[in-house]
């Protein structure tokens, strides 16, 4: 039985990944900053709360991390922790850097110091490519447009450096946007659904958004955690882009959600320029040719089906 440690198990990706690994027969260790006060509601929604061994790890605290790694010596480590909101990173850039870059550096250094043979998965992001010509591949230069993307870019370069310099099996999954009903309400995809629900129930609530003309490559989160596992179990360590290869505008997403509730979106959505980010990606598309050809990964859920499942709160 393999031991896997998921750092940041309480989030969307961590919870789906925990279920995937449990189904594959892994012993799953899951961490949060303080597991005694974290409700782990996502694990409960997937009915796996009691099957995950929970512990406290703060990746910004080197001692906390090295103590846990020395005790458990996991075969696989999935580093999914850190600040996850692009918009919030403009308000808290230093905190974003600390949680993403310093946390990743601490993990890599702990593995080097302890001499563990653990394989490390680093959660990357398609945001690192900025407004480069599309589609983006593993060879596309990084041109980040937010503190979040800048931190993700730096962390990905650190992973590459430790892989080359010290022979550590560490990889970055460069994942583009992926959604599920486990997303917290602060994400715009969930904010739109909750607003449409209230309006359909009779509320005169207006949905206030920033730029709705941006486009994204959107996928289904359970597909993407499968890619994480494939990346970490590939014969050789390397980085992979994970995406659908299609982009759809936020306006399209809004229209489909409101149609699901029998509503005309334009009557209920208000644009507020003050909500627009200082810098933003106008559109992104990922080219997943490499992971398709080498590891056999393909997305199984398209954009319209993804929206349908989100509206229906369909976990799988």
N, C-alpha and C positions, 0 to 999 in steps of 0.2 A: 504494500500500500504506500503510495506516494504521499508526502506531506506538502501541502501548499499553504502559504501565508498570503492572505489578501489584505494589504494595508489600505484601509478605506473601504471596508466591507459593507458599510451601512448605506452607501450611495446606490444609484441606479445600476451602474456597471458592476460594482462589487457584489451586489445581491444576486444579480443574474449569473455572474461568474461563479459564485459560491454554489448555486444550484447545479450549474453545469458540471463542476468538478465533483460534487457529491454524487451526481448521477454516473460519473465515470469511476467511482470507487475511491476517490481521494479522501484522506483525512484533511479537513479544511479548518485552518486557523484564521480567524478574522479579527482585525484590530480596528479600534477607533481611539481617539485621544483619551477618552475616559469611558470604558465599556460599562462601568457600573451605573452611569447616568444616561447613557444612550439607549433609547427605546428599541432601536433596530426594527422599526415598523416595516421596512421593506422586506427584511428576512421573514417577518411574520406573515406578510402578504403572500409570500411565496411558500409558506408553510415549511420553512427550514430553520427557523430560529433555534430550535433545540438541538439541531444537528451540527451547528457550527461552534467550535471552541473559541470563545471570545477572550480577548486580552486588550490591554491598553498599551498603545505605542504612539508617541509623538515624534515624528520623523525629524523635527527641528531640534530635538534633544538627543544628542549623540549617545549619551549613556543609556537612555530609555531604549533606543534602537539596538545597540550592541548587546545589551543584556538579554533581550528577547531572542535575538538571532543566535546567540551562544547557547541559549537554553534549548531551542527547538530545532536548530539546524535544518530549516525547510529545504526540500528538494527544489521547489519553485516559489518564487516571490513575485507577486503582482502588485506593483506600486501604483495605486489608483488614488492616493490621497492628494490633498492640496486644494486650493481655491479653484472653483470650477466655472465661475461666471466671468465672461469677457467684460460685460458692462461694469460689474463691481470692481474689476481690476483697475479701472480708471480712477475710482474713488480710493482704493487701498493698494497702490502699486507696490509699496515696500512689503506689506503683508503677503501679497501675491507672490512676490519673488522669494520670500522666505519659505513659504509653504511648498512651492513647486521646486525651485532650484536648490535651495539649501537642503530640503528633505531628500531630494534625489542624490545629491552629493554625499550626504551622510550615509545613505544606504549603500552606495557604491564603495565608500571608504570602509564601512564596517565589514563588507564582504572581503575586501582586500586584506584588511588587518587580521581578520579571523581565519583567512585562508579557506573559506567555505567553497564548496562546489555548486552552490545554489545557482539556478538559472533565474535571471531577473527580467521581468517585463516592465517597461516604462511606458506610462500612458502619455503618448504624444497627441498632437492636434493638427488638423489641416489648417488651423488659423495661422500657423507659422509661415505659410506661403504668401499671405497678404493678397495684393492685387496683381500677382504674376499672370502672364498669359496662361490660358487654360488648355487642357487639363493639367493638374499637378501630378508629378511622379516623384519617386524617391530622389531623383537627381535635380529636381527643381530647387533653385536657390531660396533660402529663407529671407522673407522681407516682412517681418511681423509689424502689425499696425496697432497693437495694444500691449499694455504691460503683461497681460496673461500670455499672449502669443510670444512675446519676447522671452519670458521665463520658460515657456515650453521649448522654445528654440534652444536656449542655453542648456537646458536639461538634456535635450536630445544630443547635443554636441558632447556633453559630459559623458553620456552613455557610450557614444562612439569612441571617445578617447580612452575610457577605461577598458573597453573591449579590445582595442588595438594595443594599448600599452601594457595591460596586465593579463590579458587572455581570459577575462571574465566573460561568461556566456550571458550577455545582456543585450536586449533588443528594445527598440522603440516601435510601437504600433502607432502610425500616423493616422489616427482615426478622424474622419470627417463627422459632421453632425449626425447623431443617432438618438432616437427618442423612444420613450415607452411611458406607460401610465405611472411608472415609479419616479419620473422627474418631479422635483419639487415645484411648488407654485411660482417661485420667483423666475422660472424660465418662461420665456415668452410663449412657447407652444402650449404650456399648461395655463398660462394667464388668459390666453385667447379662448380656450375651451371653457374655463370656469365662467368667463364673462358671458359667453354664448348661452350657457346653462341658465344663468340668472335672468338674462333677457328673455329667454324662451319661457321662463316661469312667471313672467309678468313684470319684471323689474324694468325701470326706465333708465337703468345704468348705461352709461356710455363707456366704451372701451377706448382708452387713450393710449396711443402708440406713437413711436418715433417713425423712422423711415421704414415703410412697408414695401419698398421696391427692391430691397436687397434680395439676393437669391442664394440658396445654399444647396449643397449635396446632402440630402437627408436620408438616413437609413433607420433600420429597426434594431434596437439595442441588443436583443438576444442573438441576432446574427453576428454582431460585432464582438461579443464576448467569446463566441466560437472562434473568431479570428485571433483573439488574444491567445487562446490555448494553442492553436495551430502554430502561431509565431514562436511561442516558447518551446514547442516540441518539434521544431524544424531541425534538420540535421546540422545546420550551421547557423550561428547567430548573425542576424542582419535585420535591417529595418524594412518595414513594409507599409505602403499606403493601403488603407482600408476605406472603401467608399463605394457608392452605387454607380458612379459614372454619369449621373443625371443631376441637373439642378432645377429647382423650382423656387419661385419667389414667395416671400412671406405673404404677399397679396393673394396668391393662389391658395396658400394654406388657410388663410382667413376665410376666403370664399367657400372652400370645401367644408370647413367646420360649421360656419353659419348655415350653409345649405342643409347640413345634417339635422339642424334644428328648425328647418323651414323658415329661415330668416334671410333677409337681404342685408348683407354685411355693411353696405355703404350707408345705411340708415343709422347705424349704431357705432361706427368706428370714427374716432376723431384723431386727427394728426396734431402732434405737439412737437415742434422743432426742438424744444428744450430737452426732449427725451432722446434726441439723437446723440450718438457717441461722437467724441472729438475726431476720431478716425474710425473708418469701418470698411470692411471688405464688401465690395459691391456684388460679387458673385464668386462662387468657388465650385470646382468639379475635381474629383480625385480620379486618377487612373490606377485601377487595381489589377492591371495586367500581370504584375509580378507575383502577387499572392495567389492569383487564379492559376497561373501556369506552374508555380512551384509547390504550392500547398493545397491546391484544389478548393479554395474558398470562393463562394459566390453568395451574393445577397439573395435572400429568398422572399423578401417583402418589398413591394414597390411603394411609391409615394402615396397613391390614393388608398391602398390597403393599410398603410401605416396610419394615415389620418383616421380611417374608419375604426381601427383598433384603439386609437387614442380616445376617440369620442366615446366608444363603448367601454372604455377602461378594461380592454381585453389584454391580460398580462401575456398570454401566449396565443 
